[in-house]
Amino acid sequence: MQYPILLISSSAVHGYGYLECNKDAIKALVKDINSPVLFVPYAAARSEWDSYTDKVRTFFKTLDMDVVGIHTLPHENVLDDFGVIFIGGGNTFRLLHTLQQQDLLGDIRKTVLSGKIRYMGSSAGTNMATRSICTTNDMPIIYPANGFDALNLLTCQVNPHYLDPEPDGTHKGETRDQRLAEFHQENDITVIGLREGAYINIHTDFATTRELCIGGINGAKIFVKDKAPYEAPVNEKFVLE
């Protein structure tokens, strides 16, 4: 089954090259796409946009696909000639700020949900696909002027790079579980703690069906307000609470 939306926890996974850990899922996403990949490097510093695009291009060459950086194109109708858009990782606050400046959030959401373009996100790009960026791990190095609302392709929250508590660890700072519990003190929205190497596949009708599939390695933990967290099924469709 082909899913038009792929959300990856991280492009860098120990023991793998860039994006290599989830290469099979990426191949499934871009199957039958004849256009280049439209890459959004806005989570990186502006001075790094070209080199970041080159890095992504090197990976997609292994799939016999070219990559075009969105920053190199005229703004008008920038999504029209592409079958897949990839929003890469970096700082989520900077990414959202730039997408707001470019007035791209509405166009991307509409084009993906209409089925005209497939969506791939990694780390910050995965955060961007959710309701808001409120469960990112990033430092707010810039304030997005229009708030924290994201694309809302996945009508819940994701915490990429999720780390389980270490019972015998010596670090006394907040665990990720404690931070997500604080989020639930103020919000009644399910959060997917997506571990390194894991990914989420969804269809554009997720808001109605709540069906998703988690694949890759290491899996995910689901956090629901006022309930104990639970392990998500792996490599099978399930309905998110």
C-alpha positions, 0 to 999 in steps of 0.5 A: 500500500502506498502512503502519500505522507511520510514523516521520519524521526531523523535523517541521521541514525547511528550506523546509517548514512544520510536518510539511508535508514528509511530508504525503503519507505522513501522509495515507496513514497516516490514510486512512479514520480517523474518530476524532481523532488522539491526540497525545502531547506528553510530549517537551516541557516540561509547560508547553508541552503545550497549545500543542504540541497546538495546533500539531499540531492546526493541521496536521491541520486541513489533513487535516480531522482533529481532535487530542486531547492525551493529557494532557487525558484520563482515564488508564484505557483512554486508547487505546480511542477512537482510530485513530491515535496521534502521538508528537511530537518534543522531548527523548527522555529526557523523553518516555520518562520520562513514558511510564514514569511514566504506564505507557503503554509496554506499552499502546501497544505492544500496541495498535499491534502488534494493529492496533487503532491506527496509529502516527506518530512524529517525531524523539523519537517515532521514537526511541520506536518503536525497541528503545531510545533509545540512538541519540538525539541528545538530552542526557539532561536526566532519567533514565528510571527504568526504563532506555532500552528503548522500544516496540520496534515497529521492532526495530532502532535509528534515528538521526533527523536523521542528518548525513553527515560533511563532508569539508571541514568545520572542526568537529573534534568527533565525526561522527555516523558515529563516534558510531554506530561507538561504539554498535556497539562495544557493541551488535550492532543495525542502525541507520538513519541517517534524514536530514532529510525522510526517513521509514520505513514499516513493518508490524506484522510487521517483527520477522518480515519485516524489511521496510521502505520509506524515503520522503520526501527525502534518504534514509537510511544503514544501519549494520550492525556490522562492515560498511561503511555503505550507502545504503538503497533509496528508495521500494521495500520492502527487507529490513533486515540 
